[in-house]
């Protein structure tokens, strides 16, 4: 089998199932080179959640991997010099890679890897940046020049969706260099066992004092500025119906403001951070799910994928990179312009009259999310490897 070296900073819950699937498929051989080093396993403090996070699903099972020594004096994924691996390229060569796939370029070692293997073996790249936060001015011009130079070292970019595709094209890559590999989550894990998840959700609703005819909107994730959770306070003030409730699940820098609001309005329900195994039930507590991000840096919004796998109607702002791919207005949810929230108010008022409206949108979500799976991503990588290696030979 052809061998693909995968360069990633650290184990991530959204990538581990993909690596395991690629190994199980047996079309190509992979080895993941984690560049943060073993300290990534010890450093469980998540600044976005403002707490120690230890995921309760396996991140290293079922695929070959190693941790490359990182000599950075301030190791981590928070800055360019947080990942410095003098032996990375030689370790990849020693393994005998036929191609290399690099996740992200914004670390010293990752950029060096792109440059080193350019013209030696096919270089694949995975990133999900968009142009949604782009501004005009000299800084953007200089950034465009830098990015165009960086992507000259990439043979194929695996783009995640429409906004990401436009980003790569704007930064010098040609259409023939792009391969669609959609952002995905483990849909099966969120979908089944549905009956057990529904049972857990009913218990959570009962304990939270949520009544049968209440309409629950869920915000889950990091309580931070770019996710814009405080937008929901203003929304709540516009909807006087006491049956409309907002469930916040997570933690982060904006937690004190959300707590203060919850003390004044009983329609706000606040739950602490929930780990991966609890999330399928949490999504089922709600009637629909929202991601009202303002950015910058909301490149996709995988919570929307998760909610759709749980048969939920979804609302996301047009600043969330994946909204344009995942949501069809009026079919499975709403893409929201934060400067005009009237459509969201109308949706809520209609749903308060007819909850079946959101249930039907949820069914449509489940159908649509079937096109966003790890199987699709794995097939794209395998096809790219086969075609690119043949062209290279």
C-alpha positions as CSV (number, residue, x, y, z in Angstrom):
1,X,0.0,0.0,0.0
2,X,1.0,3.6,-0.6
3,X,2.0,5.3,2.6
4,X,0.6,8.7,3.8
5,X,2.2,10.6,6.6
6,X,-0.3,12.8,8.4
7,X,1.1,15.8,10.4
8,X,-1.2,17.1,13.1
9,X,-0.5,19.1,16.2
10,X,-2.3,16.9,18.8
11,X,-5.1,14.3,19.1
12,X,-8.5,15.8,18.3
13,X,-11.9,14.2,18.9
14,X,-13.0,15.2,15.3
15,X,-10.0,13.6,13.6
16,X,-9.4,10.4,15.5
17,X,-12.4,8.5,14.0
18,X,-11.2,9.5,10.5
19,X,-7.7,8.1,11.1
20,X,-9.1,4.9,12.5
21,X,-11.4,4.6,9.4
22,X,-8.5,5.1,7.0
23,X,-6.6,2.4,8.7
24,X,-9.6,0.0,8.6
25,X,-10.3,0.6,5.0
26,X,-6.8,-0.7,4.1
27,X,-6.6,1.3,0.8
28,X,-3.6,3.3,2.0
29,X,-1.3,3.0,5.0
30,X,-1.2,6.0,7.4
31,X,0.9,7.2,10.3
32,X,0.0,10.3,12.2
33,X,2.9,12.4,13.5
34,X,1.7,14.5,16.4
35,X,3.9,17.5,16.6
36,X,3.0,19.1,20.0
37,X,4.7,16.2,21.6
38,X,3.5,14.0,24.5
39,X,3.0,17.1,26.7
40,X,-0.2,17.6,24.7
41,X,-1.6,14.6,26.5
42,X,-0.8,16.2,29.9
43,X,-1.9,19.7,29.1
44,X,-5.7,19.4,29.3
45,X,-6.4,23.1,30.1
46,X,-8.7,24.5,27.4
47,X,-8.5,28.3,27.4
48,X,-11.8,28.5,25.5
49,X,-13.7,26.5,28.1
50,X,-11.6,28.0,30.9
51,X,-11.1,24.7,32.5
52,X,-9.4,21.3,32.3
53,X,-10.9,19.1,29.6
54,X,-10.3,15.4,29.2
55,X,-12.4,13.9,26.4
56,X,-14.3,10.7,27.3
57,X,-13.9,9.1,23.9
58,X,-10.6,7.3,22.7
59,X,-8.4,9.5,20.6
60,X,-5.5,7.2,19.9
61,X,-7.1,3.8,19.2
62,X,-7.0,2.0,15.9
63,X,-4.3,3.8,13.9
64,X,-0.5,4.1,13.8
65,X,0.8,7.3,15.4
66,X,3.8,8.8,17.2
67,X,4.6,11.9,19.2
68,X,7.5,13.9,17.7
69,X,9.8,15.7,20.1
70,X,8.9,19.3,20.4
71,X,11.7,21.6,21.6
72,X,9.6,24.8,21.9
73,X,10.2,26.7,25.2
74,X,6.5,27.5,25.1
75,X,4.9,24.4,23.6
76,X,1.3,24.5,22.3
77,X,-0.9,25.4,19.4
78,X,-1.5,29.0,20.5
79,X,1.4,30.5,18.5
80,X,3.8,29.9,15.6
81,X,6.8,28.9,17.6
82,X,4.8,26.6,19.9
83,X,5.7,23.6,17.7
84,X,9.3,23.1,16.8
85,X,10.3,19.6,15.8
86,X,13.9,19.3,14.4
87,X,13.4,15.6,13.6
88,X,9.9,15.7,12.0
89,X,10.9,15.6,8.4
90,X,13.6,12.9,8.9
91,X,11.1,10.8,10.8
92,X,8.6,11.0,7.9
93,X,11.3,10.1,5.4
94,X,12.5,7.2,7.6
95,X,8.9,5.8,7.7
96,X,9.0,5.9,3.9
97,X,6.1,8.1,3.2
98,X,4.8,8.3,-0.4
99,X,2.9,11.5,0.4
100,X,2.4,13.9,3.3
101,X,-0.9,15.5,4.6
102,X,-0.3,18.5,6.8
103,X,-3.1,19.9,9.0
104,X,-2.6,23.6,9.2
105,X,0.5,25.7,8.3
106,X,0.6,28.2,11.2
107,X,3.3,26.4,13.2
108,X,7.0,26.5,12.5
109,X,7.4,22.8,11.9
110,X,4.3,22.5,9.8
111,X,5.4,25.2,7.5
112,X,8.9,23.7,7.3
113,X,7.3,20.4,6.4
114,X,5.4,21.8,3.5
115,X,8.5,23.5,2.2
116,X,10.8,20.5,2.7
117,X,8.6,17.9,0.9
118,X,7.5,20.2,-1.9
119,X,8.8,18.7,-5.2
120,X,10.0,15.6,-3.3
121,X,6.6,13.8,-2.7
122,X,3.0,15.0,-3.1
123,X,2.0,17.5,-0.4
124,X,-1.6,17.5,0.7
125,X,-3.0,20.1,2.9
126,X,-6.1,20.3,5.2
127,X,-7.3,23.6,6.6
128,X,-10.7,25.3,6.9
129,X,-10.0,29.0,6.8
130,X,-12.5,31.3,5.0
131,X,-12.7,34.8,3.6
132,X,-15.6,35.7,5.9
133,X,-13.6,37.9,8.2
134,X,-11.4,39.5,5.5
135,X,-11.0,43.2,5.6
136,X,-9.4,45.7,3.1
137,X,-6.1,47.5,3.6
138,X,-2.4,47.0,3.5
139,X,-2.4,44.2,6.1
140,X,-4.7,42.1,4.0
141,X,-2.7,42.7,0.9
142,X,0.5,41.6,2.7
143,X,-1.4,38.6,4.1
144,X,-2.6,37.6,0.7
145,X,1.0,37.7,-0.6
146,X,2.2,35.5,2.3
147,X,-0.6,33.0,1.9
148,X,-0.1,32.8,-1.9
149,X,3.6,32.0,-1.2
150,X,2.7,29.4,1.4
151,X,0.2,27.6,-0.8
152,X,2.7,27.4,-3.6
153,X,4.2,24.5,-1.6
154,X,0.9,22.5,-1.7
155,X,-0.1,20.1,-4.4
156,X,-3.6,19.4,-3.3
157,X,-5.8,21.1,-0.7
158,X,-8.7,19.1,0.8
159,X,-11.4,21.8,1.2
160,X,-14.2,21.4,3.7
161,X,-16.9,23.5,2.0
162,X,-17.8,26.4,-0.2
163,X,-16.3,29.2,1.9
164,X,-13.1,27.2,2.3
165,X,-12.9,26.6,-1.4
166,X,-13.1,30.3,-2.2
167,X,-10.4,30.9,0.3
168,X,-8.0,28.5,-1.4
169,X,-8.8,29.9,-4.8
170,X,-8.2,33.5,-3.6
171,X,-4.8,32.5,-2.3
172,X,-3.4,31.0,-5.5
173,X,-4.5,27.4,-5.7
174,X,-6.1,26.3,-9.0
175,X,-9.4,24.4,-9.2
176,X,-7.6,21.3,-10.3
177,X,-5.6,21.3,-7.0
178,X,-8.7,21.2,-4.9
179,X,-10.4,18.0,-3.6
180,X,-13.7,18.2,-1.7
181,X,-13.5,16.5,1.7
182,X,-16.4,17.8,3.9
183,X,-16.1,18.6,7.5
184,X,-17.7,15.7,9.5
185,X,-18.4,14.3,12.9
186,X,-19.2,10.7,14.0
187,X,-22.8,10.8,12.8
188,X,-23.5,7.2,13.9
189,X,-22.4,7.9,17.5
190,X,-24.8,10.9,17.7
191,X,-27.7,9.1,16.0
192,X,-27.8,5.8,17.9
193,X,-29.0,4.4,20.2
194,X,-31.7,7.0,19.6
195,X,-34.2,5.5,22.1
196,X,-31.7,5.6,25.0
197,X,-30.7,9.2,24.1
198,X,-34.4,10.2,24.0
199,X,-34.9,8.6,27.5
200,X,-32.0,10.5,28.9
201,X,-33.2,13.7,27.3
202,X,-36.6,13.4,28.9
203,X,-35.0,13.0,32.3
204,X,-32.9,16.1,31.8
205,X,-35.9,18.1,30.7
206,X,-37.9,16.9,33.8
207,X,-35.0,17.8,36.1
208,X,-34.6,21.2,34.5
209,X,-38.3,22.0,34.8
210,X,-38.9,22.0,31.1
211,X,-42.6,21.5,30.3
212,X,-43.9,19.4,27.4
213,X,-45.1,22.5,25.4
214,X,-42.0,24.6,26.1
215,X,-39.9,25.5,23.0
216,X,-36.2,25.0,23.8
217,X,-33.4,26.6,21.9
218,X,-29.9,25.2,22.6
219,X,-26.6,26.9,22.6
220,X,-23.7,24.6,23.3
221,X,-19.9,25.2,23.3
222,X,-17.5,27.8,24.5
223,X,-19.0,30.9,26.1
224,X,-16.7,33.3,24.2
225,X,-17.1,36.5,22.2
226,X,-16.8,35.0,18.7
227,X,-19.5,32.4,19.5
228,X,-21.8,35.3,20.5
229,X,-23.9,33.6,23.2
230,X,-25.0,37.0,24.6
231,X,-27.0,37.6,21.4
232,X,-29.5,35.1,22.8
233,X,-30.2,37.5,25.8
234,X,-31.5,40.1,23.4
235,X,-33.4,37.5,21.5
236,X,-35.1,36.3,24.6
237,X,-36.2,39.9,25.4
238,X,-37.9,40.1,22.0
239,X,-40.0,36.9,22.6
240,X,-42.5,37.4,25.5
241,X,-43.9,33.9,25.4
242,X,-42.9,32.2,28.6
243,X,-42.8,28.8,26.8
244,X,-39.7,30.0,24.9
245,X,-36.6,28.9,26.8
246,X,-32.9,28.9,26.0
247,X,-30.6,26.2,27.2
248,X,-26.9,27.1,27.6
249,X,-24.5,24.2,27.9
250,X,-20.8,24.8,28.3
251,X,-18.4,27.2,30.0
252,X,-16.0,30.0,29.2
253,X,-15.2,33.7,29.7
254,X,-18.8,34.9,29.3
255,X,-20.2,32.5,32.0
256,X,-20.6,35.3,34.6
257,X,-22.8,37.4,32.3
258,X,-24.9,34.3,31.4
259,X,-25.3,33.4,35.1
260,X,-26.4,37.0,35.9
261,X,-29.0,36.9,33.2
262,X,-30.2,33.5,34.3
263,X,-30.8,34.9,37.8
264,X,-33.2,37.5,36.3
265,X,-35.0,35.4,33.8
266,X,-36.1,31.8,34.6
267,X,-36.4,31.0,30.9
268,X,-32.6,30.8,30.8
269,X,-31.4,27.3,31.8
270,X,-27.7,26.9,32.4
271,X,-25.8,23.6,32.4
272,X,-22.1,23.0,32.9
273,X,-19.8,21.6,30.3
274,X,-20.9,18.2,29.1
275,X,-18.4,15.7,27.6
276,X,-18.8,13.9,24.3
277,X,-20.7,10.9,25.5
278,X,-23.4,13.1,27.1
279,X,-23.9,15.4,24.0
280,X,-26.3,13.1,22.0
281,X,-28.8,13.3,24.8
282,X,-28.2,17.1,25.4
283,X,-29.1,17.9,21.7
284,X,-32.3,15.9,22.1
285,X,-33.3,18.1,25.1
286,X,-33.8,21.0,22.6
287,X,-36.2,21.6,19.8
288,X,-33.6,23.4,17.8
289,X,-30.0,24.5,18.0
290,X,-28.3,27.8,17.3
291,X,-24.7,29.0,16.5
292,X,-25.0,32.9,16.3
293,X,-21.3,33.4,15.7
294,X,-19.8,36.8,14.8
295,X,-16.3,35.6,14.2
296,X,-13.5,36.2,13.6
297,X,-12.4,32.6,13.2
298,X,-15.7,30.6,13.2
299,X,-14.4,28.7,10.2
300,X,-17.1,26.0,10.3
301,X,-19.2,25.2,13.4
302,X,-19.1,21.4,14.0
303,X,-21.8,21.7,16.6
304,X,-24.2,22.1,13.7
305,X,-23.1,18.8,12.3
306,X,-23.7,17.1,15.6
307,X,-27.2,18.7,16.0
308,X,-28.2,17.6,12.5
309,X,-27.1,14.0,13.3
310,X,-29.4,14.2,16.2
311,X,-32.3,15.2,13.9
312,X,-32.5,18.8,15.0
313,X,-33.4,22.0,13.2
314,X,-30.4,24.3,13.1
315,X,-29.8,28.0,13.0
316,X,-26.4,29.6,12.3
317,X,-25.2,33.0,11.5
318,X,-23.8,33.7,8.0
319,X,-20.4,34.2,9.8
320,X,-20.2,30.5,10.6
321,X,-18.2,29.0,7.7
322,X,-20.3,25.8,7.4
323,X,-23.7,27.4,7.4
324,X,-23.9,27.8,3.7
325,X,-23.2,24.1,3.2
326,X,-25.2,22.6,6.0
327,X,-28.4,24.7,6.1
328,X,-31.1,25.2,3.6
329,X,-33.4,28.1,4.6
330,X,-36.9,26.9,5.5
331,X,-35.9,23.3,4.9
332,X,-33.8,22.2,7.8
333,X,-33.3,25.6,9.5
334,X,-32.1,29.1,8.9
335,X,-29.0,31.0,7.9
336,X,-29.1,34.1,10.0
337,X,-28.0,37.7,9.1
338,X,-27.4,39.1,12.6
339,X,-28.3,42.6,11.3
340,X,-31.8,41.3,10.4
341,X,-33.1,38.8,13.0
342,X,-36.8,39.1,11.9
343,X,-36.7,35.7,10.2
344,X,-35.6,34.1,13.4
345,X,-38.3,35.8,15.4
346,X,-40.9,34.6,12.8
347,X,-39.5,31.0,13.0
348,X,-39.8,31.0,16.8
349,X,-43.3,32.4,16.8
350,X,-44.4,29.9,14.2
351,X,-42.8,27.0,16.1
352,X,-44.6,28.1,19.3
353,X,-47.8,27.5,17.4
354,X,-46.8,24.4,15.6
355,X,-43.8,22.5,17.1
356,X,-44.1,19.9,14.3
357,X,-42.5,22.6,12.1
358,X,-39.2,22.1,13.8
359,X,-39.6,18.3,14.0
360,X,-39.9,18.2,10.2
361,X,-36.8,20.4,9.8
362,X,-35.0,18.0,12.1
363,X,-35.9,15.1,9.8
364,X,-34.5,17.1,6.9
365,X,-31.3,17.7,8.8
366,X,-30.8,14.0,9.3
367,X,-31.2,13.4,5.6
368,X,-28.8,16.2,4.7
369,X,-26.1,15.3,7.1
370,X,-25.7,11.9,5.5
371,X,-23.6,13.7,2.9
372,X,-21.1,14.9,5.6
373,X,-19.5,11.7,6.9
374,X,-16.0,10.4,7.6
375,X,-16.5,7.9,4.8
376,X,-16.7,10.9,2.4
377,X,-13.5,12.4,3.8
378,X,-11.7,9.1,3.8
379,X,-12.7,8.4,0.2
380,X,-11.5,11.8,-0.9
381,X,-8.1,11.3,0.7
382,X,-7.8,7.8,-0.8
383,X,-8.8,9.0,-4.2
384,X,-6.4,11.9,-4.0
385,X,-3.5,9.6,-2.9
386,X,-4.1,7.2,-5.8
387,X,-4.5,9.8,-8.5
388,X,-1.6,12.0,-7.2
389,X,0.8,9.2,-6.7
390,X,0.1,7.9,-10.3
391,X,0.6,11.4,-11.7
392,X,3.8,11.8,-9.7
393,X,5.1,8.4,-11.0
